[in-house]
Amino acid sequence: MESDVLRTRRPWNKGILVGQKRPLQPKNVWSIRVRLEMSGATRELALFNLAIDSKLRACDLVRLRVDDLWSGSSIRDRATIIQKKTKRPVQFEVTEQTKIALAAWLPSVKRTGGSYLFPGRRPQSTHLSTRQYARIVHRWVRSIGLEASAYGTHSMRRTKAALIYKKTGNLRAAQILLGHSKLESTVRYLGIEIDDALRIAEQIEL
């Protein structure tokens, strides 16, 4: 009887893609950014650009406050926040195109008197929730014809870090930018395999 149940029970992950979410490719980033610009989606363009730049976890991205990015009368070139998961500080850059997107979005936030950079839609919400953010990410990837189940909020976090590693082979830089305390965490997070390590080693002659 028990074996019959086991044979007929549907696996929880049947038809669901599990495991690490893929980073976006540069062409994907460009396609999403252009769509958001053309549609006039000011908030989402600022959110998208900042997600790519900051390499923050979803829980840290949605909790960003205006003061984290705004200094006096201009947007900071770099920002520092304390990560919710590790309680450790992490610094990130704010590129020019992200500054432009934020400058277009910030007046809307300031008019409401809110302190969070991305307020939630419901009155009782303090900031955009991670679930809302995840739904937005899925909408972005679907809009350019990608399979939503293969991507998630960690895709946004991994995108720039993965590209930095691919172009430079500098794991330590990726570790610092991701805010990892251990290099092993960065290796696992970026999905670095033995072939990657050997390719780097082959480029070094003593």
Secondary structure, 3 states (H helix, E strand, C coil): CHHHHHHHCCCCCCCCCCCCCCCCCHHHHHHHHHHHHHHCCHHHHHHHHHHHHHCCCHHHHCCCEHHHHEECCEECCEEEEECCCCCCEEEEECCHHHHHHHHHHHHHHHHHCCCECCCCCCCCCCCCCHHHHHHHHHHHHHHCCCCHHHCCHHHHHHHHHHHHHHHHCCHHHHHHHHCCCCHHHHHHHHCCCHHHHHHHHHCCCC
